[in-house]
Amino acid sequence: MEKNKLILKYDKSIENLKEGKIARLAGGLGLAFSSLMNNPDTSQAKQLPQQATTTFQHNDHLLDIIINGLAKTESNNNNNAIGDDGQAIGALQIWTVVIDDVNRLLGKQKYTYEDRKNFKKSKEIAKIYLKHYCSPKRLGRSPNIVDYAITWNGGPKAINHIIYNSKNNTVQFKNTPKGQKLKTYWSTFKTNLWS
């Protein structure tokens, strides 16, 4: 795909997002964006599909960009951040239950609670967690950016608080306290990711 055509699709995606239309881009566009990336940081987020429901296979470059956006949202990239009454630590605001869960998934004690202050290890932890809980097998479909963001913020059951319409690839947040909290988080995350 030529770069100019990609930019036109990207510009149209921004228009759709600003108009509140969350729709899926043409098939494979998420992977096409990944071919333009060199360094995974939030400045590279312009190359991510703008539609929240654009689905893609797990791709480490795309996931790195999403995780960097999560760190910006959670702590403004502060590795020493402490939140949630001392339970959330580091740039990604990781709780001990996440460390325990990832070690359980790995079948060994690879990560310690202190690793939450190490951004490189925190990203590894987040990737393992998100790849597991946002897997196509678990979701019954390919993951999208909303899935990753709300699962990180709200845990494995966060997807129970959205309504995914597979016919037109849209997401609605349920009108529940948890659903509205996730909607607010999503709004902040997408602003941080695509600003």
C-alpha positions in Angstrom: 0.0 0.0 0.0 1.4 3.4 -0.9 2.1 5.8 1.9 -0.2 8.5 0.5 -3.1 6.1 0.3 -2.4 5.1 3.9 -2.3 8.7 5.0 -5.7 9.3 3.3 -7.2 6.4 5.2 -5.6 7.6 8.4 -7.1 11.1 7.9 -10.5 9.6 7.2 -10.1 7.5 10.4 -9.6 10.6 12.5 -12.7 12.2 11.0 -14.7 9.1 11.9 -13.3 9.1 15.4 -14.1 12.8 15.9 -17.6 12.3 14.7 -18.0 9.5 17.2 -18.2 6.8 14.5 -16.2 3.8 15.6 -15.9 1.6 12.6 -13.5 -1.0 11.4 -10.9 -0.1 8.8 -10.3 -2.1 5.7 -9.0 -5.5 6.5 -5.4 -5.7 7.5 -4.9 -2.0 7.9 -3.6 -2.5 11.4 -0.8 -4.6 10.1 -0.1 -2.2 7.3 0.4 0.5 9.9 2.9 -1.6 11.7 5.2 -1.7 8.7 5.8 2.1 9.1 6.9 1.8 12.7 10.5 2.0 13.9 10.4 3.0 17.6 7.4 2.0 19.8 6.5 5.1 21.7 3.4 7.2 21.9 4.6 9.4 19.1 4.2 6.4 16.9 0.5 6.1 17.8 -0.4 8.1 14.7 0.3 4.9 12.8 -2.2 2.9 14.8 -5.7 2.5 13.4 -7.9 5.3 14.7 -11.0 3.3 15.0 -11.3 1.6 18.3 -12.7 -1.6 16.9 -10.0 -2.1 14.3 -9.0 -5.7 15.0 -5.5 -7.1 14.5 -3.5 -10.1 15.4 -1.2 -9.8 18.4 1.7 -7.7 17.1 4.5 -6.7 19.5 5.1 -3.3 17.8 1.4 -2.4 18.0 1.1 -3.7 21.5 4.2 -1.7 22.6 2.5 1.5 21.3 -0.7 0.6 23.2 1.2 -0.2 26.4 3.1 3.1 26.1 -0.3 4.8 25.8 -1.4 2.9 28.9 1.6 4.1 30.8 0.9 7.7 29.8 -2.7 7.3 30.9 -1.9 5.5 34.2 1.0 7.6 35.5 2.2 10.0 32.9 5.1 7.5 32.4 6.3 7.7 36.0 8.1 4.5 37.1 7.9 5.6 40.7 4.1 6.3 40.7 2.1 4.9 43.5 -1.7 4.8 43.3 -4.9 3.2 44.5 -3.9 3.5 48.1 -0.5 2.0 47.5 -1.7 -1.0 45.6 -0.8 0.2 42.1 2.9 0.7 41.5 5.0 2.0 38.6 4.3 3.5 35.2 1.7 1.0 34.4 0.2 1.0 37.9 0.5 -2.7 38.3 -1.2 -4.4 41.2 0.3 -7.5 43.0 -2.6 -9.6 41.7 -1.4 -8.9 38.1 2.1 -10.1 39.0 0.7 -13.2 40.6 -1.6 -13.9 37.7 1.2 -13.5 35.1 3.5 -15.8 37.1 0.6 -18.3 37.2 0.1 -18.0 33.5 3.8 -18.7 32.9 3.9 -21.6 35.4 6.9 -20.1 37.3 7.8 -17.2 39.5 9.5 -15.0 36.8 8.4 -11.6 38.0 8.6 -10.0 41.4 6.6 -7.1 42.9 9.6 -4.9 42.5 9.6 -5.4 38.8 6.6 -3.0 38.7 9.1 -0.1 39.0 11.1 -1.4 36.0 9.4 -0.2 32.8 11.0 -2.9 30.6 9.8 -5.7 32.9 6.4 -3.9 33.4 5.9 -3.9 29.6 6.7 -7.7 29.5 4.2 -8.3 32.2 1.5 -6.2 30.4 2.1 -8.0 27.1 1.7 -11.4 28.7 -1.4 -10.3 30.6 -3.0 -8.6 27.6 -2.2 -11.3 25.1 -3.8 -13.9 27.4 -7.0 -11.9 28.4 -7.5 -10.4 24.9 -6.9 -13.5 22.9 -9.2 -14.4 20.1 -10.0 -17.6 21.9 -11.1 -15.8 25.0 -13.0 -13.0 23.2 -14.5 -15.1 20.5 -13.1 -12.6 18.0 -9.9 -10.7 17.2 -8.9 -8.1 19.8 -9.2 -4.4 19.2 -7.7 -1.4 20.9 -10.7 -0.9 23.2 -10.3 -4.5 24.5 -6.6 -3.9 25.4 -7.3 -0.6 27.1 -10.2 -1.6 29.2 -8.8 -5.0 30.1 -5.7 -3.3 31.5 -7.8 -0.8 33.5 -10.7 -3.0 34.5 -9.2 -6.5 34.6 -10.2 -9.7 32.7 -14.0 -9.1 33.2 -14.0 -5.6 31.8 -15.1 -6.8 28.4 -18.4 -7.8 30.1 -19.1 -4.1 30.4 -19.1 -3.4 26.7 -21.4 -4.4 23.9 -19.5 -5.3 20.7 -21.6 -5.3 17.5 -19.9 -7.6 15.0 -22.1 -6.5 12.2 -20.8 -2.9 12.1 -17.8 -3.3 14.3 -18.9 -0.9 17.0 -18.5 -0.8 20.7 -20.9 0.6 23.3 -20.2 0.9 27.0 -22.9 -0.5 29.2 -24.8 2.0 31.3 -23.5 0.6 34.6 -21.1 2.2 37.1 -18.2 -0.1 35.9 -19.2 0.5 32.2 -19.2 4.3 32.7 -15.9 4.2 34.5 -14.4 2.2 31.7 -15.8 4.7 29.2 -14.1 7.5 31.0 -10.8 5.6 31.0 -11.2 4.9 27.3 -11.8 8.5 26.6 -8.6 9.6 28.5 -6.6 6.7 27.0 -7.5 7.5 23.4 -6.7 11.2 24.0 -3.3 10.3 25.3 -2.6 7.7 22.6 -3.6 9.9 19.7 -2.6 13.4 20.9 
